[in-house]
Amino acid sequence: MIKTLSVAVALALGSSLTVDAQDVVYVTTYDGSAQNTSCIDFCNNPLGLEQSFSGFGSTDISAAPGVPSRTKCVYYYGGTPNWNVIPQLNVPGAVYRIDVAHNTSPAITSCTAEATVTAYSEDGTVSASCTNSPVFQRAYSGPVWNTMGYITNNPGITAPTITMYYTGGDLTGVSTLRLYVDAFKFTEISSCEGVAGDVVVTGPLVADQTFVNVIGITEGATNVTIYVSDAEIGQTNYAAGFAAGSLTVPVNMPLYKDAEIKARQSKDGCTSPMPSSGPLVGGGANPPLRISLGLLQNDALTGPAGANATASGTLYWLKASGLVSGSGTAPLGGATLTPGECWQTVTFSWQGDTGLNWINGLAVEDANPYAALESLVFAIDVDEWTQTADSGPYDIYVDEIKNGDTVIENFEGYAAGSEVTLRAPNVPTQYPNPLTTYVGAPNATAISQNYAYEGTNSSRIQWQFKDTQNVRWARVVAGGAAAGRNYPQLDTSKPVTLKVLVLPVGETTARMFNGSVSEITNAAHAYTGQTKTIGVTVTGSGNYTYQWSWSGGDLYNSTTEASYTIDGFGAGMSATDSGTYTVEISDGICTEVRSCVINVVDADPSQVVITATQLDATHLQLSWEPDLFNFDLVWDTNVSGSYNNVIPNVTSPYTVTIGSEPTKFFRLRAQQP
């Protein structure tokens, strides 16, 4: 059996402005999130040759103009694959141009660069250019269509079976040597061929907007028309012909949320094809979103915190709990950023937050002393109850990135409008593919003086998702900008905090918390049987309220105090009291959040550190932490001695007498039950 690629969409286009109706048909290896296949998993090669086919697929898909919406494509990584393409054409016996589109994943460093593919059909005649065609090579990847050749169908044929044979290149069974098979476009050859090119709708696209921006205007085009769900809502005309480039087209009705916007242009009586899909209109800045931290695991990093590094290492997300839909899709979890007038503090901790490999979704424990900040990761937020989302646009501000007490970047001292440390979320060489993820504009990071948490500057980040699929995420890379830090190193023993401002639609006033809040104190050394009080210190003139929570659940017995006592309901702490303790401090308008991780373990005397303080010439004070139980203090005159001299039931601090006698060595020994 040969793998058959089903038709994703077929368009028969006509218009009063079109001289010759032109049939355009798209074929993709995935339709949405479902694989287009007539067989399950692997298909037998008709020539009996071995091949390796990924049943999981790749999310790295091409954004060639007009290509149908889907989330994945097929790739092969071994043997000599063959497959069938069966387009459902609308003109019997006609000549069609065969175009191919695919991406080559930046995450795969050894994609085959020498691949050649030959097309053959018994239902028609294919052109000579379809023999050993290079269009599947890495150099031909990207958001473009590459012409493979032509097929002249036999009389009456509208669904030719075209077999693609892999004829050259290295696919030796190694998963990093891949042949990506994504999308095909079949275009009927007519007198309008190449006259009016495809146009692309760009942003911003916001509810109640009365215009649409379009790029890709062909020089000399005389008409550009805007559509919602294939119904015309506006157009602009210029008899002398527009200049090549972009154009703003007025519409005769305000745009509405989730409307799908498309555009076509006309020149010399020919009209470009209607796109199979278009970007969605958003509700406006800013919908809720979720944030994780993109980090690079690299055992060669030696610090200090803030020092520049490179993009080397294994990328993982901190505070992510899973992947939405497999490799490279949006992270689950993360901190929720809710629109509001207040600056929000987001905290990431290697001690309390989970690490997740962004490719395979496996847990990552970075035990290295340093990691490199690779990116800020913003995921589209799908409402848990309504299962709805919003494409944006997003217009947020980030300030004061800190690692412990070390300021990594506060964006001060840079010129307004410059790109510093954080790059725009549409870096062409980075995943996810910006052309399939974002509307063309706005996409930028720039130093702004509109709002700042401290000082005068912050980093303004703008983008809009192309649709509301739950796989959408924005990657704001922290390296390669014109100025600032370059993949700055972070001390993994200390938390990372950043300030974020997410103003809701129509809000122009930003507020800060009235006062300052310390980190949670007394958060270390939690042992079985201990009673521990943790707390924060707030300085300022506000009327503050407090809400403590434990691992996501409110602790209702302490809602107004700056401290919280953990006592295991009077029995002392146990392992079940382990978890993340969080306090939200409100000044009546804005809220600050502080968290700490407490792991309750059995006391281990070998881990207790004894501190000696000489009180006077004859007295030495010994103290240690934690002081949870009665210990026996033992000593000897030899460090490797038997330590049989026992001072029982001793607690910290304990004063011993010293004098002219030999040197003494002290240790603690847990009392035996």
C-alpha positions as CSV (number, residue, x, y, z in Angstrom):
1,M,0.0,0.0,0.0
2,I,1.3,3.5,-0.8
3,K,0.6,6.3,1.5
4,T,-2.1,8.6,0.1
5,L,-2.3,12.2,0.9
6,S,-5.9,13.3,1.0
7,V,-7.2,16.6,-0.4
8,A,-7.3,19.3,2.3
9,V,-9.3,21.9,0.3
10,A,-10.3,22.5,-3.4
11,L,-11.1,26.0,-4.7
12,A,-12.8,26.8,-8.0
13,L,-12.4,30.5,-8.3
14,G,-14.2,32.9,-10.5
15,S,-15.0,36.6,-10.5
16,S,-16.5,39.2,-12.8
17,L,-13.0,40.7,-13.0
18,T,-11.3,37.4,-14.0
19,V,-10.7,36.7,-17.7
20,D,-10.2,33.0,-17.2
21,A,-11.5,31.1,-14.2
22,Q,-8.5,29.3,-12.6
23,D,-8.8,26.2,-10.5
24,V,-6.5,26.0,-7.5
25,V,-6.4,22.9,-5.3
26,Y,-4.3,22.4,-2.1
27,V,-3.2,19.0,-0.8
28,T,-1.7,18.7,2.7
29,T,-0.4,15.7,4.7
30,Y,-2.4,16.9,7.7
31,D,-6.0,18.3,7.8
32,G,-6.0,20.4,11.0
33,S,-4.6,18.1,13.6
34,A,-5.6,14.8,11.8
35,Q,-3.3,13.0,9.5
36,N,-4.5,12.6,5.9
37,T,-3.9,8.9,5.3
38,S,-5.7,5.9,4.0
39,C,-3.7,3.6,6.2
40,I,-2.7,3.5,9.8
41,D,0.7,4.4,11.1
42,F,3.3,2.9,8.6
43,C,2.4,2.1,5.0
44,N,4.1,-0.5,2.9
45,N,6.3,0.7,0.2
46,P,5.1,-0.5,-3.2
47,L,8.6,-1.4,-4.3
48,G,9.2,-3.5,-1.2
49,L,11.9,-1.0,0.1
50,E,12.3,-0.1,3.7
51,Q,11.3,3.3,5.0
52,S,10.7,5.0,8.3
53,F,7.7,7.3,8.7
54,S,6.9,9.4,11.7
55,G,3.4,8.7,12.9
56,F,3.8,11.5,15.4
57,G,4.5,14.1,12.7
58,S,6.2,17.5,13.0
59,T,4.7,20.8,14.0
60,D,7.2,22.7,11.8
61,I,4.9,23.5,8.8
62,S,5.2,25.9,6.0
63,A,3.3,29.2,5.9
64,A,3.2,29.4,2.1
65,P,0.4,31.8,0.9
66,G,-3.0,30.1,0.7
67,V,-2.0,26.8,2.4
68,P,-4.8,25.3,4.4
69,S,-4.7,25.5,8.2
70,R,-3.2,22.5,9.9
71,T,-0.9,21.8,12.9
72,K,1.5,19.2,11.6
73,C,3.1,17.6,8.6
74,V,4.6,14.2,7.7
75,Y,8.3,13.4,7.7
76,Y,10.3,10.4,6.7
77,Y,13.7,9.5,8.2
78,G,14.9,6.3,6.7
79,G,14.9,4.1,3.6
80,T,13.5,5.3,0.3
81,P,10.0,6.6,0.9
82,N,7.3,6.7,-1.8
83,W,3.8,8.2,-1.5
84,N,0.8,9.1,-3.6
85,V,-0.8,12.6,-4.0
86,I,-4.4,12.5,-5.4
87,P,-5.7,16.0,-5.9
88,Q,-9.5,16.4,-6.6
89,L,-9.3,18.8,-9.5
90,N,-12.2,20.6,-11.2
91,V,-11.2,20.8,-14.8
92,P,-11.0,17.4,-16.6
93,G,-7.9,16.8,-18.8
94,A,-6.4,20.2,-18.0
95,V,-2.7,21.2,-17.4
96,Y,-1.8,21.9,-13.8
97,R,1.3,23.3,-12.3
98,I,2.6,21.3,-9.3
99,D,4.0,23.5,-6.4
100,V,5.6,22.1,-3.2
101,A,5.9,23.8,0.2
102,H,7.6,22.5,3.3
103,N,9.8,23.7,6.2
104,T,13.0,22.3,7.5
105,S,13.0,22.4,11.3
106,P,15.6,24.6,13.0
107,A,15.7,22.1,15.8
108,I,17.0,19.4,13.4
109,T,20.6,20.2,12.5
110,S,21.2,17.5,9.9
111,C,18.2,17.6,7.6
112,T,19.0,16.2,4.3
113,A,20.3,18.8,1.8
114,E,20.6,16.5,-1.2
115,A,17.1,15.0,-1.5
116,T,15.6,14.5,-4.9
117,V,12.2,13.3,-5.7
118,T,10.7,12.0,-9.0
119,A,6.9,12.2,-9.8
120,Y,5.1,9.8,-12.1
121,S,1.5,9.3,-13.0
122,E,-0.4,6.8,-15.3
123,D,-3.3,9.3,-15.3
124,G,-1.4,11.9,-17.2
125,T,2.0,13.1,-18.4
126,V,4.3,14.9,-16.0
127,S,7.0,17.3,-17.2
128,A,10.7,16.5,-17.3
129,S,11.3,18.8,-14.4
130,C,9.5,16.3,-12.2
131,T,12.4,13.9,-12.5
132,N,15.0,14.1,-9.7
133,S,13.4,17.4,-8.6
134,P,15.3,19.3,-5.8
135,V,12.3,21.1,-4.3
136,F,12.3,18.9,-1.1
137,Q,15.8,20.0,-0.2
138,R,16.5,22.2,2.8
139,A,17.4,25.2,0.6
140,Y,13.8,25.2,-0.8
141,S,12.1,25.3,2.7
142,G,10.1,28.2,4.1
143,P,6.9,30.1,3.5
144,V,7.1,29.8,-0.3
145,W,5.8,27.6,-3.1
146,N,8.5,25.9,-5.2
147,T,7.5,24.7,-8.6
148,M,8.2,21.0,-9.2
149,G,6.7,20.8,-12.7
150,Y,3.5,20.2,-14.6
151,I,1.0,17.4,-15.2
152,T,-1.2,17.2,-18.3
153,N,-4.1,15.0,-17.3
154,N,-5.5,12.4,-19.6
155,P,-8.9,13.3,-21.1
156,G,-11.7,13.1,-18.5
157,I,-9.2,12.8,-15.6
158,T,-9.9,15.0,-12.5
159,A,-8.3,13.0,-9.8
160,P,-4.9,11.8,-11.0
161,T,-2.8,9.5,-8.8
162,I,0.7,11.0,-8.8
163,T,3.4,8.9,-7.2
164,M,6.4,10.6,-5.6
165,Y,9.6,8.5,-5.5
166,Y,12.5,9.4,-3.3
167,T,15.5,9.1,-5.6
168,G,18.4,10.8,-4.0
169,G,19.9,12.1,-0.7
170,D,20.9,10.5,2.6
171,L,18.1,9.0,4.7
172,T,20.0,6.3,6.5
173,G,17.5,5.7,9.3
174,V,18.8,8.4,11.6
175,S,15.9,10.5,13.0
176,T,17.9,13.7,12.4
177,L,18.0,13.1,8.6
178,R,14.5,13.9,7.6
179,L,12.4,14.4,4.5
180,Y,9.5,16.8,5.2
181,V,6.3,16.3,3.2
182,D,3.8,19.0,3.9
183,A,1.8,20.7,1.2
184,F,1.1,20.7,-2.5
185,K,-0.6,23.2,-4.7
186,F,-2.1,22.4,-8.1
187,T,-2.9,25.4,-10.3
188,E,-4.7,25.3,-13.6
189,I,-2.6,27.0,-16.2
190,S,-4.5,29.9,-17.7
191,S,-3.9,33.3,-19.3
192,C,-3.9,34.8,-15.8
193,E,-0.9,32.8,-14.7
194,G,1.4,35.1,-12.8
195,V,-0.5,38.3,-13.4
196,A,-2.0,39.0,-9.9
197,G,0.0,37.4,-7.0
198,D,-1.3,36.2,-3.7
199,V,-1.8,38.9,-1.1
200,V,-1.6,38.5,2.7
201,V,-3.7,40.2,5.4
202,T,-1.5,41.6,8.2
203,G,-2.3,43.2,11.5
204,P,-3.3,44.6,13.8
205,L,-6.8,43.1,13.5
206,V,-8.9,44.3,16.4
207,A,-12.7,44.3,17.0
208,D,-14.4,47.5,15.8
209,Q,-11.5,48.3,13.5
210,T,-12.6,49.9,10.2
211,F,-9.6,49.1,8.0
212,V,-7.4,46.1,7.0
213,N,-3.7,46.2,6.2
214,V,-2.6,44.0,3.2
215,I,0.9,43.2,2.0
216,G,2.1,41.6,-1.2
217,I,0.5,44.1,-3.6
218,T,1.5,43.5,-7.2
219,E,2.8,46.6,-9.0
220,G,0.0,47.8,-11.2
221,A,-2.8,46.1,-9.4
222,T,-6.0,48.1,-9.7
223,N,-8.3,46.6,-7.1
224,V,-7.9,45.0,-3.6
225,T,-10.9,43.4,-2.0
226,I,-11.4,42.4,1.7
227,Y,-13.6,39.4,2.7
228,V,-15.1,38.0,5.9
229,S,-16.0,34.3,5.5
230,D,-15.7,34.8,1.7
231,A,-18.2,37.7,1.8
232,E,-16.9,41.1,0.5
233,I,-16.8,43.8,3.2
234,G,-14.6,46.4,1.4
235,Q,-12.4,47.3,-1.4
236,T,-10.2,50.0,-2.9
237,N,-9.6,50.8,-6.5
238,Y,-7.0,52.8,-8.4
239,A,-7.2,52.9,-12.2
240,A,-3.6,53.9,-12.6
241,G,-2.4,50.9,-10.6
242,F,-1.0,50.7,-7.0
243,A,2.7,50.6,-6.2
244,A,4.1,47.3,-5.1
245,G,4.1,46.6,-1.4
246,S,1.5,47.3,1.2
247,L,-1.9,48.9,1.3
248,T,-4.6,49.9,3.9
249,V,-8.1,49.1,2.7
250,P,-11.2,50.6,4.3
251,V,-14.1,48.2,5.2
252,N,-17.8,49.1,5.2
253,M,-18.5,47.3,8.5
254,P,-16.5,47.2,11.8
255,L,-14.5,44.0,12.2
256,Y,-15.7,41.7,14.9
257,K,-13.9,39.2,17.2
258,D,-12.9,35.9,15.6
259,A,-13.9,37.0,12.1
260,E,-11.6,35.4,9.5
261,I,-10.2,38.0,7.2
262,K,-9.0,37.3,3.6
263,A,-7.9,39.5,0.7
264,R,-7.5,39.3,-3.1
265,Q,-6.2,41.7,-5.7
266,S,-6.9,42.2,-9.4
267,K,-4.7,43.3,-12.3
268,D,-5.4,43.4,-16.0
269,G,-8.7,41.6,-15.5
270,C,-7.1,38.8,-13.5
271,T,-7.8,38.1,-9.8
272,S,-5.6,36.3,-7.4
273,P,-7.1,33.1,-5.8
274,M,-9.2,33.3,-2.7
275,P,-6.9,32.2,0.2
276,S,-8.1,29.0,1.9
277,S,-7.7,30.7,5.3
278,G,-6.9,34.0,6.9
279,P,-6.0,35.5,10.3
280,L,-8.7,36.0,13.0
281,V,-9.8,39.3,14.5
282,G,-8.9,39.7,18.1
283,G,-10.8,41.3,20.9
284,G,-8.1,43.8,21.6
285,A,-5.2,44.2,24.0
286,N,-4.8,42.4,26.2
287,P,-6.3,39.0,26.8
288,P,-5.1,36.8,29.6
289,L,-2.0,34.8,28.8
290,R,0.5,32.4,30.5
291,I,4.2,32.8,31.0
292,S,7.0,30.3,31.4
293,L,10.8,30.8,31.4
294,G,12.9,29.4,28.5
295,L,16.3,28.2,29.8
296,L,19.4,26.5,28.5
297,Q,20.9,23.6,30.4
298,N,24.6,23.7,30.0
299,D,27.1,22.3,32.5
300,A,29.9,24.5,31.0
301,L,28.3,27.6,32.5
302,T,30.3,29.0,35.5
303,G,28.6,32.4,36.1
304,P,28.4,34.9,37.5
305,A,24.7,35.7,37.3
306,G,24.2,38.2,34.5
307,A,27.3,37.3,32.5
308,N,26.6,36.7,28.8
309,A,26.5,33.2,27.4
310,T,25.7,31.7,24.0
311,A,22.7,29.8,22.7
312,S,24.4,26.5,23.5
313,G,22.6,23.9,25.6
314,T,19.4,22.0,26.0
315,L,16.3,24.2,25.9
316,Y,13.7,23.7,28.6
317,W,10.8,25.6,30.1
318,L,10.6,26.4,33.8
319,K,7.1,26.4,35.4
320,A,5.6,24.4,32.5
321,S,3.7,21.2,33.3
322,G,3.3,19.7,29.9
323,L,2.8,20.2,26.1
324,V,-0.6,21.1,24.6
325,S,-0.2,18.8,21.6
326,G,3.3,17.3,21.3
327,S,6.6,18.5,20.1
328,G,7.1,22.2,20.1
329,T,3.5,23.2,20.8
330,A,2.5,25.6,23.6
331,P,3.4,24.7,27.2
332,L,0.8,23.9,29.7
333,G,1.0,25.5,33.1
334,G,3.0,28.6,33.6
335,A,2.1,31.7,35.6
336,T,-1.2,33.3,34.5
337,L,-1.0,37.0,33.6
338,T,-4.4,38.5,34.1
339,P,-5.0,42.0,32.5
340,G,-5.0,44.8,35.1
341,E,-3.7,48.2,35.9
342,C,-1.1,46.9,38.3
343,W,2.5,45.7,37.6
344,Q,2.6,42.0,38.4
345,T,5.6,40.2,39.9
346,V,6.3,36.7,38.4
347,T,8.6,34.4,40.2
348,F,10.4,31.3,38.8
349,S,12.3,28.9,41.1
350,W,14.3,25.8,40.3
351,Q,13.4,24.5,43.8
352,G,9.7,24.9,43.4
353,D,8.8,24.9,39.7
354,T,8.9,22.0,37.2
355,G,11.3,21.9,34.3
356,L,10.1,20.6,30.9
357,N,11.9,19.7,27.7
358,W,10.1,21.6,25.0
359,I,10.6,18.9,22.4
360,N,9.7,15.6,24.1
361,G,7.8,16.9,27.1
362,L,10.0,15.0,29.6
363,A,10.9,16.4,33.0
364,V,14.2,18.3,33.3
365,E,16.1,18.7,36.5
366,D,18.9,21.2,36.0
367,A,21.3,20.5,38.8
368,N,24.0,22.8,37.3
369,P,24.8,25.9,39.3
370,Y,24.0,28.1,36.4
371,A,21.6,28.1,33.4
372,A,21.2,30.6,30.6
373,L,18.1,32.7,30.0
374,E,17.0,31.8,26.5
375,S,13.6,33.4,26.3
376,L,10.3,34.5,27.8
377,V,7.6,32.1,26.7
378,F,4.0,33.4,26.4
379,A,1.2,30.9,25.7
380,I,-2.3,31.6,24.5
381,D,-4.7,31.2,27.4
382,V,-7.8,29.0,26.8
383,D,-10.6,29.6,29.2
384,E,-11.2,26.5,31.3
385,W,-15.0,26.7,31.2
386,T,-15.8,28.2,27.8
387,Q,-12.8,26.7,26.0
388,T,-12.4,30.0,24.1
389,A,-9.4,32.1,23.5
390,D,-8.4,35.4,22.0
391,S,-5.7,36.1,19.3
392,G,-4.9,39.6,20.8
393,P,-3.2,41.8,19.9
394,Y,-0.9,41.7,22.9
395,D,0.9,44.8,24.1
396,I,2.7,44.2,27.3
397,Y,5.6,45.7,29.2
398,V,8.5,43.9,31.0
399,D,10.8,45.4,33.5
400,E,13.4,44.6,36.2
401,I,14.5,41.0,35.5
402,K,16.3,39.8,38.7
403,N,18.0,36.7,39.8
404,G,17.9,36.8,43.6
405,D,19.2,40.3,44.4
406,T,21.1,40.6,41.1
407,V,19.5,42.8,38.5
408,I,19.9,41.0,35.2
409,E,18.2,43.7,33.1
410,N,16.3,46.8,34.0
411,F,16.4,48.4,30.5
412,E,17.8,51.7,31.8
413,G,20.3,53.8,29.9
414,Y,19.1,52.7,26.4
415,A,17.5,54.9,23.7
416,A,13.8,54.8,23.3
417,G,12.7,52.6,20.4
418,S,15.8,50.4,20.5
419,E,15.7,46.6,20.8
420,V,17.5,45.6,24.0
421,T,18.1,42.0,25.3
422,L,14.6,40.8,24.3
423,R,14.0,40.2,20.6
424,A,10.7,40.6,18.7
425,P,8.6,37.4,18.9
426,N,9.0,36.8,15.1
427,V,12.7,36.0,14.8
428,P,12.7,34.1,11.4
429,T,15.3,31.5,12.5
430,Q,13.5,30.6,15.7
431,Y,10.7,28.2,16.4
432,P,7.7,28.5,16.3
433,N,7.6,29.6,12.7
434,P,6.5,33.2,12.9
435,L,4.7,33.0,9.5
436,T,2.3,30.3,10.8
437,T,2.0,31.7,14.3
438,Y,1.6,35.4,14.1
439,V,-0.2,38.1,12.1
440,G,2.4,40.1,10.2
441,A,2.1,43.1,12.5
442,P,2.6,44.3,15.1
443,N,5.6,42.3,16.0
444,A,8.3,44.1,18.0
445,T,10.2,44.7,21.2
446,A,11.4,48.1,21.9
447,I,12.5,50.3,24.8
448,S,9.5,52.3,25.9
449,Q,9.1,55.2,28.3
450,N,5.3,54.9,28.4
451,Y,5.5,52.8,31.6
452,A,8.2,51.7,33.9
453,Y,8.3,49.8,37.1
454,E,11.4,51.6,38.2
455,G,13.4,54.3,36.4
456,T,12.1,55.5,33.1
457,N,12.4,52.5,30.7
458,S,10.8,49.1,30.2
459,S,10.7,46.7,27.3
460,R,7.5,46.8,25.3
461,I,6.5,43.6,23.5
462,Q,3.9,43.4,20.8
463,W,2.4,40.6,18.7
464,Q,-0.8,39.0,17.6
465,F,-1.5,35.3,17.1
466,K,-2.8,34.3,13.7
467,D,-5.7,32.3,15.2
468,T,-6.9,31.0,18.6
469,Q,-5.6,27.5,18.5
470,N,-4.4,26.2,21.9
471,V,-1.0,25.3,20.4
472,R,0.0,29.0,19.9
473,W,2.9,30.4,21.9
474,A,5.3,33.3,21.5
475,R,9.0,33.0,22.0
476,V,10.7,36.2,23.0
477,V,14.4,35.4,22.7
478,A,16.8,36.9,25.2
479,G,19.8,37.0,22.9
480,G,21.0,38.5,19.6
481,A,19.4,41.9,20.2
482,A,21.2,45.1,19.1
483,A,22.1,45.9,22.7
484,G,21.8,44.6,26.3
485,R,22.4,41.1,27.6
486,N,23.0,38.1,25.5
487,Y,21.6,34.8,27.0
488,P,22.5,36.0,30.5
489,Q,23.5,33.4,33.0
490,L,21.3,32.7,36.1
491,D,22.2,31.3,39.4
492,T,19.9,28.2,39.8
493,S,20.0,28.4,43.6
494,K,18.1,31.7,43.6
495,P,14.7,32.6,42.2
496,V,14.2,34.7,39.0
497,T,11.6,37.5,39.2
498,L,10.4,39.9,36.6
499,K,7.8,42.7,36.5
500,V,5.0,42.5,33.9
501,L,2.3,45.1,33.0
502,V,-0.7,43.7,31.1
503,L,-3.1,46.6,30.7
504,P,-6.7,45.7,29.7
505,V,-8.5,47.1,26.7
506,G,-8.9,50.9,27.1
507,E,-6.8,51.2,30.2
508,T,-4.0,53.7,30.1
509,T,-3.1,54.1,33.8
510,A,-0.5,51.9,35.4
511,R,-0.2,51.4,39.1
512,M,2.5,49.9,41.4
513,F,2.0,48.3,44.8
514,N,2.1,50.9,47.6
515,G,5.1,49.7,49.5
516,S,7.8,47.1,49.3
517,V,7.6,43.4,50.3
518,S,10.5,41.2,51.5
519,E,10.9,37.6,50.4
520,I,9.4,35.1,52.7
521,T,11.6,34.7,55.8
522,N,12.4,31.5,57.8
523,A,11.7,29.3,54.8
524,A,14.7,27.1,55.1
525,H,15.4,24.0,57.4
526,A,12.1,22.2,57.7
527,Y,12.2,19.0,59.7
528,T,9.8,16.5,61.0
529,G,8.3,17.6,64.3
530,Q,9.2,21.3,63.9
531,T,6.8,24.2,64.3
532,K,7.7,26.8,61.8
533,T,6.5,30.4,61.3
534,I,7.1,32.0,57.9
535,G,6.3,35.5,57.0
536,V,6.9,38.7,55.0
537,T,7.9,42.2,56.0
538,V,5.9,45.0,54.3
539,T,7.0,48.6,54.5
540,G,4.8,51.4,53.4
541,S,1.6,53.3,54.4
542,G,-1.0,50.9,52.9
543,N,-3.8,49.1,54.6
544,Y,-2.5,45.7,53.7
545,T,-4.3,42.4,53.7
546,Y,-2.8,38.9,53.3
547,Q,-3.9,35.6,51.9
548,W,-1.8,32.6,52.4
549,S,-2.1,29.5,50.2
550,W,-0.4,26.1,50.1
551,S,0.3,24.3,46.7
552,G,-2.5,26.2,45.1
553,G,-5.2,26.0,47.9
554,D,-6.1,28.8,50.2
555,L,-5.2,28.5,53.9
556,Y,-8.3,29.9,55.4
557,N,-7.1,30.0,58.9
558,S,-4.7,32.8,58.1
559,T,-6.0,35.5,55.8
560,T,-5.0,38.7,57.4
561,E,-1.6,38.2,59.0
562,A,1.8,38.8,57.6
563,S,3.0,35.5,59.0
564,Y,1.8,31.9,58.9
565,T,2.6,29.1,61.4
566,I,3.0,25.5,60.1
567,D,2.5,23.1,63.0
568,G,0.9,20.0,61.5
569,F,-2.3,20.8,63.4
570,G,-0.4,20.8,66.7
571,A,1.5,17.6,66.0
572,G,4.5,19.2,64.4
573,M,5.4,19.3,60.7
574,S,5.5,16.1,58.6
575,A,6.2,15.3,55.0
576,T,2.6,16.0,54.1
577,D,3.3,19.7,54.9
578,S,5.8,19.9,52.1
579,G,4.9,22.2,49.2
580,T,4.8,25.7,47.9
581,Y,3.6,28.4,50.3
582,T,2.4,31.6,48.7
583,V,1.2,34.8,50.2
584,E,-0.7,37.5,48.2
585,I,-0.4,41.0,49.8
586,S,-2.9,43.5,48.7
587,D,-2.8,47.3,49.3
588,G,-6.5,47.6,48.2
589,I,-5.7,48.0,44.5
590,C,-2.5,46.2,43.6
591,T,-1.2,42.8,44.8
592,E,2.3,41.5,45.3
593,V,3.0,37.8,45.5
594,R,5.8,35.9,47.3
595,S,6.4,32.2,47.3
596,C,8.7,29.7,49.0
597,V,9.2,26.0,48.8
598,I,9.4,24.0,52.0
599,N,10.4,20.3,52.0
600,V,9.9,18.6,55.3
601,V,12.4,15.8,56.0
602,D,13.6,13.8,59.0
603,A,16.4,15.6,61.0
604,D,19.8,14.3,60.1
605,P,22.5,15.3,62.6
606,S,25.2,14.8,60.0
607,Q,23.8,17.7,58.1
608,V,23.7,20.1,61.1
609,V,26.4,22.8,61.2
610,I,27.9,23.7,64.6
611,T,29.0,27.3,65.0
612,A,31.4,28.2,67.8
613,T,31.6,31.6,69.4
614,Q,34.2,32.4,72.0
615,L,32.5,34.3,74.8
616,D,35.6,35.0,76.9
617,A,38.9,33.4,77.7
618,T,37.4,30.3,79.3
619,H,34.0,29.9,77.7
620,L,32.9,28.8,74.2
621,Q,29.3,28.9,73.0
622,L,28.2,26.2,70.6
623,S,25.1,26.7,68.5
624,W,23.5,24.8,65.7
625,E,20.4,24.7,63.4
626,P,18.0,23.1,63.3
627,D,17.5,22.5,67.0
628,L,14.6,20.2,66.8
629,F,15.3,17.4,69.3
630,N,17.6,16.8,72.2
631,F,21.0,15.8,71.0
632,D,23.9,14.3,72.8
633,L,26.9,16.5,72.5
634,V,30.1,14.3,72.3
635,W,33.7,15.2,72.2
636,D,37.2,13.8,72.0
637,T,40.7,15.1,71.9
638,N,41.3,13.4,68.6
639,V,39.2,14.2,65.5
640,S,39.1,10.5,64.6
641,G,38.5,9.4,68.2
642,S,35.7,7.4,69.6
643,Y,33.7,10.4,70.9
644,N,32.4,8.4,74.0
645,N,32.3,11.4,76.3
646,V,28.7,12.3,76.4
647,I,26.9,15.5,77.5
648,P,23.3,14.3,77.3
649,N,20.1,16.2,76.5
650,V,21.9,19.2,75.2
651,T,20.1,21.9,73.2
652,S,21.4,24.9,71.3
653,P,23.0,27.1,72.3
654,Y,25.3,25.3,74.8
655,T,28.3,26.8,76.6
656,V,31.4,24.7,77.3
657,T,34.4,25.6,79.4
658,I,37.8,25.8,77.8
659,G,41.2,26.3,79.3
660,S,44.7,24.9,79.1
661,E,43.6,21.3,78.5
662,P,44.1,19.6,75.1
663,T,42.2,20.7,72.0
664,K,38.6,19.3,72.0
665,F,36.6,18.2,69.0
666,F,32.8,18.3,69.3
667,R,30.1,16.4,67.5
668,L,26.3,15.9,67.8
669,R,24.8,12.5,68.2
670,A,21.1,11.9,67.9
671,Q,19.6,10.4,71.1
672,Q,18.6,6.8,70.7
673,P,14.9,6.0,71.5
